[in-house]
Amino acid sequence: MKDYLIERHIPGADALTPDQLRDAAAHSNAVLAQLGPGIKWVDSVIVKDGTVCHYQAENEDLIREHARISGFPANKITEIKGGLSPASASA
């Protein structure tokens, strides 16, 4: 599977309550289960008016299908080509 970053523009996402975030995660998980093993949600960060999500998927079409079914937009999908961190300086 390939790694992707998905930018989701969701006005007010940064003001969602813990209960609303839990419900959104549960809804996303249900759609992922429906789509099968070719797509996996790794994690997300909440930013002003949106989220940035890390997914693993066989292809971009599965990410778009998850967005369509879940109702969570996938405004920008970018394949991750590598990583870099502070520890990279000593590698």
DSSP file (Angstrom, degrees, kcal/mol; ACC not computed):
  #  RESIDUE AA STRUCTURE BP1 BP2  ACC     N-H-->O    O-->H-N    N-H-->O    O-->H-N    TCO  KAPPA ALPHA  PHI   PSI    X-CA   Y-CA   Z-CA
    1    1 A M              0   0    0      0, 0.0     2,-0.2     0, 0.0    57,-0.2   0.000 360.0 360.0 360.0 152.4    0.0    0.0    0.0
    2    2 A K  E     -A   57   0A   0     55,-2.8    55,-2.5    77,-0.0     2,-0.4  -0.656 360.0-121.7 -97.4 156.6    1.0    3.6   -0.6
    3    3 A D  E     -A   56   0A   0     77,-0.4    77,-2.9    -2,-0.2     2,-0.3  -0.822  32.4-177.8 -99.7 139.8    1.0    6.4    2.0
    4    4 A Y  E     -AB  55  79A   0     51,-3.0    51,-2.4    -2,-0.4     2,-0.5  -0.968  23.7-143.0-135.7 149.6   -1.1    9.5    1.4
    5    5 A L  E     -AB  54  78A   0     73,-2.8    73,-2.6    -2,-0.3     2,-0.5  -0.955  20.4-162.1-106.2 133.4   -1.8   12.8    3.1
    6    6 A I  E     -AB  53  77A   0     47,-2.7    47,-2.7    -2,-0.5     2,-0.6  -0.971   6.5-153.9-119.3 122.8   -5.4   14.1    2.7
    7    7 A E  E     -AB  52  76A   0     69,-2.8    69,-1.4    -2,-0.5    68,-1.3  -0.855  13.3-168.5 -94.3 123.9   -6.3   17.7    3.3
    8    8 A R  E     -A   51   0A   0     43,-2.8    43,-1.9    -2,-0.6     2,-0.9  -0.959  13.3-149.2-116.9 117.6   -9.9   18.0    4.3
    9    9 A H  E     +A   50   0A   0     -2,-0.5    41,-0.3    41,-0.2    40,-0.1  -0.767  30.5 160.8 -86.9 107.0  -11.5   21.5    4.4
   10   10 A I    >   -     0   0    0     39,-1.4     3,-2.4    -2,-0.9     4,-0.2  -0.860  36.1-134.4-130.6  94.7  -14.1   21.3    7.2
   11   11 A P  T 3  S+     0   0    0      0, 0.0    37,-0.0     0, 0.0    39,-0.0  -0.229  91.1  14.0 -52.3 130.7  -15.1   24.7    8.5
   12   12 A G  T >  S+     0   0    0      4,-0.0     3,-2.2     1,-0.0     4,-0.3   0.481  82.0 131.8  83.2   3.8  -15.2   24.7   12.3
   13   13 A A  G X   +     0   0    0     -3,-2.4     3,-1.3     1,-0.3    35,-0.1   0.849  70.0  58.8 -56.4 -34.3  -13.3   21.4   12.6
   14   14 A D  G 3  S+     0   0    0      1,-0.2    -1,-0.3    -4,-0.2    34,-0.1   0.552 104.6  51.4 -74.2  -6.1  -11.0   23.0   15.2
   15   15 A A  G <  S+     0   0    0     -3,-2.2    -1,-0.2     2,-0.1    -2,-0.2   0.327  79.6 125.1-110.0   5.2  -14.1   23.8   17.4
   16   16 A L    <   -     0   0    0     -3,-1.3    -4,-0.0    -4,-0.3    -3,-0.0  -0.360  60.7-120.9 -66.5 145.2  -15.5   20.3   17.4
   17   17 A T     >  -     0   0    0      1,-0.1     4,-2.6    -2,-0.0     5,-0.2  -0.371  25.7-105.2 -79.3 162.8  -16.1   18.8   20.9
   18   18 A P  H  > S+     0   0    0      0, 0.0     4,-2.4     0, 0.0     5,-0.2   0.886 123.6  52.1 -55.3 -38.4  -14.5   15.5   22.0
   19   19 A D  H  > S+     0   0    0      2,-0.2     4,-2.4     1,-0.2     5,-0.2   0.909 109.5  48.3 -64.9 -41.5  -17.9   13.8   21.5
   20   20 A Q  H  > S+     0   0    0      2,-0.2     4,-2.2     1,-0.2    -1,-0.2   0.889 112.2  49.2 -65.9 -38.8  -18.2   15.1   18.0
   21   21 A L  H  X S+     0   0    0     -4,-2.6     4,-2.4     2,-0.2    -2,-0.2   0.902 110.6  50.7 -66.4 -40.6  -14.6   14.0   17.2
   22   22 A R  H  X S+     0   0    0     -4,-2.4     4,-2.4    -5,-0.2    -2,-0.2   0.926 111.4  48.1 -61.3 -44.9  -15.3   10.5   18.6
   23   23 A D  H  X S+     0   0    0     -4,-2.4     4,-2.3     1,-0.2    -2,-0.2   0.889 110.9  50.6 -64.3 -39.3  -18.5   10.2   16.5
   24   24 A A  H  X S+     0   0    0     -4,-2.2     4,-2.5     2,-0.2    -1,-0.2   0.914 111.0  48.9 -64.2 -42.3  -16.6   11.4   13.3
   25   25 A A  H  X S+     0   0    0     -4,-2.4     4,-2.6     2,-0.2    -2,-0.2   0.911 111.0  50.1 -63.5 -42.1  -13.9    8.8   14.0
   26   26 A A  H  X S+     0   0    0     -4,-2.4     4,-2.0     2,-0.2    -2,-0.2   0.901 111.2  49.1 -63.6 -40.7  -16.5    6.0   14.5
   27   27 A H  H  X S+     0   0    0     -4,-2.3     4,-1.9     2,-0.2    -2,-0.2   0.927 111.8  48.5 -64.1 -44.7  -18.2    7.0   11.2
   28   28 A S  H  X S+     0   0    0     -4,-2.5     4,-2.5     1,-0.2    -2,-0.2   0.914 110.4  51.7 -61.1 -43.1  -14.9    7.0    9.3
   29   29 A N  H  X S+     0   0    0     -4,-2.6     4,-2.3     1,-0.2    -1,-0.2   0.881 107.2  53.2 -62.0 -38.4  -14.0    3.6   10.8
   30   30 A A  H  X S+     0   0    0     -4,-2.0     4,-1.7     2,-0.2    -1,-0.2   0.899 110.3  47.0 -64.3 -40.4  -17.4    2.2    9.7
   31   31 A V  H  X S+     0   0    0     -4,-1.9     4,-1.9     2,-0.2    -2,-0.2   0.905 110.3  53.0 -67.9 -40.6  -16.8    3.3    6.1
   32   32 A L  H  X S+     0   0    0     -4,-2.5     4,-1.4     1,-0.2    -2,-0.2   0.913 107.9  51.0 -59.5 -42.6  -13.2    1.9    6.2
   33   33 A A  H  < S+     0   0    0     -4,-2.3    -1,-0.2     1,-0.2    -2,-0.2   0.879 109.1  51.7 -62.2 -37.6  -14.6   -1.5    7.3
   34   34 A Q  H  < S+     0   0    0     -4,-1.7    -1,-0.2     1,-0.2    -2,-0.2   0.861 108.7  50.8 -65.3 -36.7  -17.1   -1.3    4.4
   35   35 A L  H  < S-     0   0    0     -4,-1.9     3,-0.3     1,-0.2    -1,-0.2   0.710 106.0-138.6 -79.0 -20.4  -14.3   -0.6    1.9
   36   36 A G    ><  -     0   0    0     -4,-1.4     3,-1.0    -3,-0.2    -1,-0.2  -0.410  40.5 -36.7  95.9-170.6  -12.2   -3.5    3.1
   37   37 A P  T 3  S+     0   0    0      0, 0.0    -1,-0.2     0, 0.0    -4,-0.1   0.448 110.7  84.4 -76.6  -0.8   -8.4   -4.1    3.7
   38   38 A G  T 3  S+     0   0    0     -3,-0.3    20,-2.3    -6,-0.1     2,-0.3   0.443  92.0  46.7 -82.3   1.9   -7.2   -1.9    0.8
   39   39 A I  E <   -C   57   0A   0     -3,-1.0     2,-0.4    18,-0.2    18,-0.2  -0.997  61.6-179.9-146.5 139.1   -7.4    1.3    2.8
   40   40 A K  E     -C   56   0A   0     16,-3.3    16,-3.0    -2,-0.3     2,-0.6  -0.999  23.9-136.3-142.1 135.1   -6.3    2.2    6.4
   41   41 A W  E     +C   55   0A   0     -2,-0.4    14,-0.2    14,-0.2     3,-0.1  -0.824  21.8 179.0 -88.5 122.0   -6.5    5.4    8.4
   42   42 A V  E     -     0   0A   0     12,-2.8     2,-0.3    -2,-0.6    13,-0.2   0.925  55.2 -51.7 -89.2 -56.8   -3.1    6.0   10.2
   43   43 A D  E     -C   54   0A   0     11,-1.4    11,-3.5     2,-0.0    -1,-0.4  -0.975  45.8-143.1-170.7 173.1   -3.8    9.3   12.0
   44   44 A S  E     -C   53   0A   0     -2,-0.3     2,-0.4     9,-0.3     9,-0.2  -0.978   3.9-148.8-145.0 155.5   -5.0   12.8   11.7
   45   45 A V  E     -C   52   0A   0      7,-2.2     7,-2.3    -2,-0.3     2,-0.5  -0.967  20.9-130.6-122.3 146.6   -4.3   16.3   13.0
   46   46 A I  E     +C   51   0A   0     -2,-0.4     5,-0.2     5,-0.2     2,-0.2  -0.835  30.6 173.7 -98.5 130.4   -6.9   19.0   13.4
   47   47 A V  E >   -C   50   0A   0      3,-2.5     3,-1.9    -2,-0.5   -33,-0.2  -0.734  49.3 -58.5-124.1 174.2   -6.1   22.4   12.0
   48   48 A K  T 3  S-     0   0    0      1,-0.3   -38,-0.1    -2,-0.2     3,-0.1  -0.385 122.9  -8.2 -58.5 123.0   -8.1   25.6   11.6
   49   49 A D  T 3  S+     0   0    0     -2,-0.2   -39,-1.4     1,-0.1     2,-0.3   0.812 133.3  20.1  58.7  35.8  -11.1   24.7    9.5
   50   50 A G  E <  S-AC   9  47A   0     -3,-1.9    -3,-2.5   -41,-0.3     2,-0.3  -0.996  70.3-102.1 170.9-171.1  -10.0   21.2    8.6
   51   51 A T  E     -AC   8  46A   0    -43,-1.9   -43,-2.8    -2,-0.3     2,-0.5  -0.952  11.9-145.2-137.5 158.7   -7.9   18.1    9.1
   52   52 A V  E     -AC   7  45A   0     -7,-2.3    -7,-2.2    -2,-0.3     2,-0.4  -0.992  28.8-166.7-123.2 120.3   -4.8   16.6    7.6
   53   53 A C  E     -AC   6  44A   0    -47,-2.7   -47,-2.7    -2,-0.5     2,-0.6  -0.853  18.2-145.5-116.1 142.2   -5.0   12.9    7.6
   54   54 A H  E     +AC   5  43A   0    -11,-3.5   -12,-2.8    -2,-0.4   -11,-1.4  -0.933  30.0 171.2-104.0 121.2   -2.4   10.1    6.9
   55   55 A Y  E     -AC   4  41A   0    -51,-2.4   -51,-3.0    -2,-0.6     2,-0.4  -0.906  27.7-145.4-125.7 154.6   -3.9    7.1    5.1
   56   56 A Q  E     +AC   3  40A   0    -16,-3.0   -16,-3.3    -2,-0.3     2,-0.3  -0.981  34.2 158.1-113.9 135.4   -2.4    4.0    3.6
   57   57 A A  E     -AC   2  39A   0    -55,-2.5   -55,-2.8    -2,-0.4   -18,-0.2  -0.994  52.9-121.7-155.0 155.8   -4.3    2.8    0.5
   58   58 A E  S    S-     0   0    0    -20,-2.3     2,-0.3    -2,-0.3   -19,-0.1   0.823  96.5 -12.1 -66.7 -31.3   -3.8    0.7   -2.6
   59   59 A N    >>  -     0   0    0    -21,-0.3     4,-0.9   -57,-0.1     3,-0.7  -0.982  69.3-100.5-163.2 168.0   -4.7    3.7   -4.7
   60   60 A E  H 3> S+     0   0    0     -2,-0.3     4,-2.2     1,-0.2     5,-0.2   0.781 111.8  69.0 -66.7 -28.7   -6.1    7.2   -4.7
   61   61 A D  H 3> S+     0   0    0      1,-0.2     4,-2.3     2,-0.2    -1,-0.2   0.869  95.9  54.0 -61.2 -36.5   -9.5    6.0   -5.9
   62   62 A L  H <> S+     0   0    0     -3,-0.7     4,-2.3     2,-0.2    -1,-0.2   0.878 107.7  50.6 -65.1 -36.9  -10.1    4.2   -2.5
   63   63 A I  H  X S+     0   0    0     -4,-0.9     4,-2.2     2,-0.2    -2,-0.2   0.917 111.0  48.2 -66.1 -42.5   -9.4    7.5   -0.7
   64   64 A R  H  X S+     0   0    0     -4,-2.2     4,-2.3     2,-0.2    -2,-0.2   0.875 110.9  51.2 -65.1 -36.8  -11.9    9.3   -3.0
   65   65 A E  H  X S+     0   0    0     -4,-2.3     4,-2.7     2,-0.2     5,-0.3   0.897 108.3  51.6 -67.9 -39.7  -14.5    6.6   -2.4
   66   66 A H  H  X S+     0   0    0     -4,-2.3     4,-2.8     1,-0.2     6,-0.4   0.928 111.0  48.8 -60.0 -44.3  -14.0    6.8    1.4
   67   67 A A  H  X S+     0   0    0     -4,-2.2     4,-2.0     1,-0.2     5,-0.3   0.907 111.9  49.1 -61.9 -42.2  -14.6   10.6    1.1
   68   68 A R  H  < S+     0   0    0     -4,-2.3    -2,-0.2     2,-0.2    -1,-0.2   0.941 117.5  38.8 -64.0 -48.5  -17.7   10.1   -1.0
   69   69 A I  H  < S+     0   0    0     -4,-2.7    -2,-0.2     1,-0.2    -1,-0.2   0.913 120.8  43.6 -71.1 -42.5  -19.3    7.6    1.3
   70   70 A S  H  < S-     0   0    0     -4,-2.8    -1,-0.2    -5,-0.3    -2,-0.2   0.792  99.5-129.9 -75.4 -27.7  -18.3    9.2    4.6
   71   71 A G     <  +     0   0    0     -4,-2.0    -3,-0.1     1,-0.3    -4,-0.1   0.476  67.5 128.1  86.5   2.0  -19.1   12.8    3.5
   72   72 A F        -     0   0    0     -6,-0.4    -1,-0.3    -5,-0.3    -2,-0.2  -0.841  61.7-123.5 -91.3 119.2  -15.7   13.9    4.7
   73   73 A P        -     0   0    0      0, 0.0     2,-0.4     0, 0.0     3,-0.1  -0.202  13.4-154.3 -65.2 151.4  -14.1   15.9    1.8
   74   74 A A        +     0   0    0      1,-0.1   -66,-0.2   -66,-0.1     3,-0.2  -0.754  24.7 167.5-119.6  80.3  -10.8   15.0    0.3
   75   75 A N        +     0   0    0    -68,-1.3     2,-0.4    -2,-0.4   -67,-0.2   0.823  69.1  14.4 -69.4 -32.6   -9.8   18.4   -1.0
   76   76 A K  E     -B    7   0A   0    -69,-1.4   -69,-2.8    -3,-0.1     2,-0.5  -0.972  64.4-168.6-146.0 129.6   -6.2   17.5   -1.7
   77   77 A I  E     -B    6   0A   0     -2,-0.4     2,-0.4   -71,-0.2   -71,-0.2  -0.979  10.3-179.6-119.4 125.2   -4.6   14.0   -1.9
   78   78 A T  E     -B    5   0A   0    -73,-2.6   -73,-2.8    -2,-0.5     2,-0.3  -0.989  25.3-129.9-128.7 126.3   -0.8   13.8   -2.0
   79   79 A E  E     -B    4   0A   0     -2,-0.4     2,-0.4   -75,-0.2   -75,-0.3  -0.572  25.8-126.7 -72.6 133.4    1.3   10.6   -2.1
   80   80 A I        -     0   0    0    -77,-2.9   -77,-0.4    -2,-0.3     3,-0.1  -0.695  26.1-177.9 -81.3 127.4    4.0   10.6    0.5
   81   81 A K        -     0   0    0     -2,-0.4     2,-0.3     1,-0.3    -1,-0.1   0.538  60.6 -33.1-103.5 -10.3    7.4    9.9   -1.0
   82   82 A G        -     0   0    0      2,-0.0     2,-0.3     0, 0.0    -1,-0.3  -0.974  60.2-105.6 174.5-175.6    9.5    9.8    2.1
   83   83 A G        -     0   0    0     -2,-0.3     2,-0.3    -3,-0.1    -3,-0.0  -0.920  16.2-170.1-137.8 162.3   10.0   11.2    5.6
   84   84 A L        +     0   0    0     -2,-0.3    -2,-0.0     5,-0.0     3,-0.0  -0.978  14.0 160.1-151.9 137.9   12.3   13.6    7.5
   85   85 A S    >   -     0   0    0     -2,-0.3     3,-1.7     1,-0.0     4,-0.4  -0.910  56.9 -88.9-148.1 173.4   12.6   14.3   11.2
   86   86 A P  G >  S+     0   0    0      0, 0.0     3,-1.4     0, 0.0     4,-0.3   0.846 124.7  61.8 -56.5 -32.4   15.1   15.8   13.6
   87   87 A A  G >  S+     0   0    0      1,-0.3     3,-1.4     2,-0.2     4,-0.2   0.721  86.1  75.6 -66.8 -19.8   16.6   12.3   13.9
   88   88 A S  G X  S+     0   0    0     -3,-1.7     3,-1.0     1,-0.3    -1,-0.3   0.760  82.6  68.2 -62.6 -23.8   17.5   12.4   10.2
   89   89 A A  G <  S+     0   0    0     -3,-1.4    -1,-0.3    -4,-0.4    -2,-0.2   0.748 104.3  41.6 -67.7 -23.6   20.3   14.8   10.9
   90   90 A S  G <         0   0    0     -3,-1.4    -1,-0.2    -4,-0.3    -2,-0.2   0.309 360.0 360.0-107.5   8.9   22.2   12.0   12.8
   91   91 A A    <         0   0    0     -3,-1.0    -1,-0.2    -4,-0.2    -2,-0.1   0.484 360.0 360.0 -79.3 360.0   21.5    9.2   10.3
